Amino acid sequence: MILAVDGGNSKTDLALVDDDGRLLAALRGPTTSHQQIGFEPGIDRMAGLVADLRERAGLGSDAPPAEVGVYGLAGADTRRLTTALGGRGLASDVLVVNDAFTPIRAGTELGWGVSLICGQGVNAAGIAPDGRTARLAALGDISGDWGGGHDIGTAALGAAVRARDGRGPRTMLETLVPARFGVARPIDVTRRIEAGTLAHGRLAELSPVVFAAAGSGDAVARSILDRQADELIAMARAIMVRLHMTHLAPTVVLAGGVFESRDATFDERVVGGIRATAPDATVRRSEALPVTGAALLGLDRTLAAHPRRHAAAVERLRASLGEWRPG
């Protein structure tokens, strides 16, 4: 068996597949990110989710662990994670990669290209045809990042407050932002966050509100999305230049919840900006969740010496786990 994990800052997707690419079980749980809940609590929660997954697959406590465990984890750059996960006995062989890389394997046929992540936060990574890799630090404002659902939502709240008190241009966000949280005025949202009765992280819920306002012609909302698009373009450009991809035809895979909002103007700005750097680039949303990329990396690891069997397993996996969506 292969244990595949995609552990982001807001959720964790897990799957068990056999080495023929058949899906045995899959589930979605809360975040296991050490950056969000702490190192040991994250490892403990991961072990609990794997136990739930094995139970869902009908495996008894005496069943052997997975042969390979592939963990695509937010902020995964340390041997400490590999050692800790290996020590729990969840899989005999452990591979830990940063979660920015799994969408590349999930969203490309040849396994090289660029991923642009825009979920709670943002990140970008690339794999060159010769296997060289690059990614951004993705530590938020302390590493020069802006974007993702939380930053979009924070910008929307700020714009709404400024519009209402006369410091900024009028915008539909003045009414849409407070309505999302069941209050009358933008400043009421601010006061609730200040008082601790509304979690600051819930501002990420405003991302679809900004897309809706921009789609209705609101200039302030559109400016927020333009900023997000330009940040994503800069990230993709940096990765492609570092990996000398500008004269190649890389696939740029878009992953993360923000990309689920379909807005033609936003999409065109992102695609046009990327192609200004790499004219032959293909830009597309991944049809499969990143956990599929982790599972594919597991198949790559276990079936490298058996190309025909590997090809059949990959096809079978894409047809099963590739279409899974959590209920």
C-alpha positions in Angstrom: 0.0 0.0 0.0 0.9 3.6 -0.5 -0.1 6.3 2.1 -0.5 9.6 0.4 -1.0 12.9 2.4 -1.6 16.5 1.4 -1.3 18.5 4.6 -1.9 22.2 4.1 -2.6 25.1 6.5 -6.3 24.6 6.6 -6.9 20.8 6.0 -5.3 17.4 5.5 -6.3 15.0 2.7 -5.2 11.4 3.1 -5.5 8.4 0.8 -4.5 4.7 0.8 -3.9 3.1 -2.6 -2.5 -0.2 -3.6 0.5 -0.5 -5.9 -1.9 -1.2 -8.9 -3.3 2.3 -8.4 -6.6 1.2 -6.8 -8.1 3.6 -4.2 -8.7 1.8 -0.9 -9.9 4.7 1.2 -9.6 8.5 1.4 -10.7 11.2 3.8 -10.3 14.8 4.7 -9.4 16.0 8.2 -8.3 19.2 9.9 -4.8 20.7 9.4 -1.8 18.8 10.8 0.6 21.7 10.0 3.3 22.1 12.6 3.2 25.8 11.7 -0.4 26.1 12.7 -0.9 23.8 15.7 2.7 22.9 16.8 5.1 20.1 16.0 4.0 17.3 18.4 0.3 18.0 18.1 0.6 17.9 14.3 2.3 14.6 14.4 -0.2 13.2 16.9 -3.1 14.4 14.8 -1.5 12.9 11.6 -1.2 9.5 13.4 -4.9 9.7 14.4 -6.0 10.5 10.9 -4.0 7.6 9.5 -5.7 5.3 12.0 -9.1 6.6 10.8 -8.1 6.1 7.2 -6.9 2.5 7.8 -10.2 1.7 9.6 -12.1 3.2 6.7 -10.1 0.9 4.4 -11.1 -2.1 6.5 -7.6 -2.8 7.9 -7.3 -4.3 11.3 -4.8 -3.2 13.9 -2.6 -6.2 13.0 -2.4 -5.2 9.3 1.1 -4.1 8.2 1.8 -0.4 7.6 1.9 1.1 4.2 5.0 0.3 2.2 5.5 3.9 1.3 4.2 7.1 2.9 4.4 10.3 0.8 3.7 13.4 2.8 3.2 16.7 1.0 3.3 19.1 3.9 3.1 22.9 4.3 6.5 24.2 5.4 8.1 20.8 5.1 11.9 21.4 4.8 13.3 19.7 7.8 14.6 16.2 8.5 12.8 16.4 11.8 9.4 15.8 10.1 10.8 12.8 8.3 12.2 11.3 11.5 9.1 12.0 13.5 6.7 10.5 11.0 9.0 7.6 10.4 9.0 6.9 14.1 5.3 6.5 14.3 5.4 3.5 12.0 2.7 4.8 9.7 4.7 3.6 6.6 7.9 1.6 6.2 9.5 4.1 3.8 8.8 7.8 4.3 9.1 10.6 1.8 8.4 14.2 3.0 8.1 17.0 0.4 6.9 20.5 0.5 3.2 20.7 -0.4 4.0 23.1 -3.2 5.5 20.3 -5.3 2.6 17.7 -5.3 0.3 19.8 -7.6 3.0 19.6 -10.3 2.9 15.8 -10.2 -0.9 15.8 -10.0 -1.4 18.3 -12.8 1.3 17.4 -15.4 1.9 14.2 -17.4 5.7 14.4 -17.5 6.2 15.5 -13.9 7.9 18.9 -14.5 6.6 22.4 -14.6 5.5 25.1 -12.1 2.9 25.2 -9.4 1.2 28.3 -8.2 -0.6 27.9 -4.8 -3.3 30.3 -3.8 -5.2 29.0 -0.8 -5.1 30.4 2.7 -1.7 31.8 1.6 0.5 31.6 -1.5 3.5 29.7 -2.7 5.2 28.7 -5.9 7.5 25.8 -6.8 9.0 24.4 -9.9 10.6 21.2 -11.2 12.8 21.5 -14.3 13.0 18.7 -17.0 16.4 17.7 -15.6 15.0 17.4 -12.0 16.3 20.7 -10.6 13.9 22.3 -8.2 13.1 25.7 -6.8 10.4 27.2 -4.5 9.7 30.2 -2.5 10.0 30.5 1.3 6.3 31.2 1.7 6.4 32.4 5.2 4.0 35.3 4.8 4.9 39.0 5.1 8.3 38.1 6.7 9.4 36.6 3.4 7.8 39.2 1.2 4.6 37.4 0.4 1.1 38.8 -0.2 -1.9 36.9 -1.2 -4.2 34.0 -0.6 -7.6 34.0 0.9 -6.6 35.6 4.2 -4.8 38.5 2.6 -7.6 39.1 0.1 -10.1 39.1 2.9 -8.0 41.5 5.1 -7.7 43.8 2.1 -11.5 43.7 1.6 -12.2 44.6 5.2 -9.7 47.4 5.2 -11.1 48.8 1.9 -14.7 48.6 3.4 -13.7 50.4 6.6 -11.8 53.1 4.7 -14.7 53.7 2.3 -17.2 54.0 5.1 -15.1 56.5 7.1 -14.2 58.6 4.1 -10.6 57.6 3.6 -11.1 55.5 0.5 -13.4 55.2 -2.6 -16.9 53.8 -2.2 -17.3 50.1 -2.8 -19.8 47.3 -2.6 -17.6 45.8 0.0 -19.0 48.3 2.5 -22.2 46.2 2.7 -21.0 42.8 1.5 -18.2 42.5 4.1 -20.3 43.0 7.2 -23.2 41.0 5.8 -20.9 38.0 5.5 -20.5 38.1 9.3 -24.0 39.1 10.2 -23.2 42.7 11.3 -24.3 46.1 10.0 -21.0 48.0 9.4 -17.4 47.1 8.4 -16.1 48.5 11.6 -18.2 46.0 13.5 -16.2 43.3 11.9 -13.0 45.0 13.0 -14.3 45.4 16.6 -15.3 41.8 16.8 -11.8 40.7 15.7 -10.3 43.1 18.2 -12.5 41.7 21.0 -11.6 38.2 20.1 -15.2 37.2 19.3 -14.4 36.7 15.6 -11.2 34.7 14.6 -8.9 36.8 12.4 -8.5 33.7 10.2 -12.1 33.9 9.2 -11.3 36.8 7.0 -10.4 34.2 4.4 -14.1 33.7 3.9 -14.3 37.1 2.2 -12.3 35.9 -0.9 -15.5 34.8 -2.7 -17.1 38.0 -1.7 -14.3 40.0 -3.4 -14.6 37.9 -6.6 -18.4 38.5 -6.6 -18.0 42.2 -6.2 -15.3 42.4 -8.9 -17.6 40.4 -11.2 -20.3 43.0 -10.6 -18.0 45.8 -11.7 -16.7 47.1 -8.3 -13.4 48.9 -9.0 -12.0 48.5 -5.5 -12.7 44.7 -5.4 -11.1 44.5 -8.9 -8.0 46.3 -7.7 -7.6 43.7 -4.9 -7.8 40.9 -7.5 -5.4 42.7 -9.8 -2.9 42.8 -7.0 -3.3 39.1 -6.3 -2.9 38.3 -10.0 0.3 40.4 -10.3 1.7 38.7 -7.2 1.1 35.3 -8.7 2.7 36.4 -12.0 5.8 37.6 -10.1 6.0 34.3 -8.3 5.8 32.2 -11.5 8.3 34.4 -13.2 10.8 34.0 -10.4 10.6 30.2 -10.5 10.7 30.0 -14.3 13.8 32.3 -14.5 15.6 30.4 -11.7 15.0 27.1 -13.5 15.7 28.5 -17.0 12.2 27.6 -18.3 11.4 30.8 -20.1 12.2 29.4 -23.5 10.6 26.0 -22.8 6.9 25.1 -22.7 6.3 24.6 -19.0 2.9 23.6 -17.6 1.9 26.0 -14.8 -0.6 24.3 -12.5 -2.9 26.5 -10.5 -3.9 25.0 -7.1 -5.7 26.2 -4.0 -9.1 27.4 -3.0 -8.9 30.9 -4.4 -8.6 29.5 -7.9 -12.0 27.9 -7.5 -13.6 31.3 -8.0 -13.9 31.6 -11.8 -13.4 35.2 -13.0 -12.4 35.7 -16.6 -10.6 39.0 -16.1 -8.6 37.6 -13.2 -7.7 34.4 -15.2 -6.7 36.4 -18.3 -4.5 38.6 -16.3 -2.7 35.7 -14.7 -2.3 33.7 -18.0 -1.2 36.8 -19.9 1.4 37.7 -17.3 2.9 34.2 -17.2 3.1 34.1 -21.0 4.9 37.4 -21.1 7.8 35.5 -19.4 7.3 32.1 -21.1 5.3 32.5 -24.3 4.8 28.7 -24.8 3.6 28.1 -21.2 0.4 26.2 -20.6 -1.6 27.5 -17.7 -4.3 25.3 -16.2 -6.1 24.4 -13.0 -5.4 20.9 -11.8 -8.3 18.7 -12.2 -7.0 16.5 -9.4 -6.4 17.4 -5.8 -2.8 17.6 -4.6 -3.1 14.4 -2.6 -3.2 12.7 -6.0 0.3 14.0 -6.7 1.5 12.5 -3.4 0.0 9.1 -4.4 1.6 9.4 -7.9 5.0 10.1 -6.3 4.4 6.9 -4.2 3.8 4.9 -7.4 6.9 6.5 -9.0 8.9 5.3 -6.0 7.6 1.7 -5.8 7.3 0.9 -9.5 10.2 2.7 -11.1 11.7 -0.6 -12.2 8.4 -1.8 -13.9 7.5 0.8 -16.5 4.5 -1.0 -18.0 3.0 -1.8 -14.7 3.7 1.8 -13.5 1.9 3.3 -16.5 -1.2 1.1 -15.9 -1.2 2.0 -12.2 -0.9 5.7 -12.9 -3.9 5.6 -15.3 -5.9 3.6 -12.8 -5.0 6.0 -10.0 -5.9 9.1 -12.0 -9.3 7.6 -12.8 -10.1 6.8 -9.1 -8.3 9.1 -6.6 -8.1 11.8 -9.3 -11.8 12.2 -9.2 -12.3 11.9 -5.4 -13.7 14.9 -3.6 -14.4 14.9 0.1 -18.0 14.7 1.1 
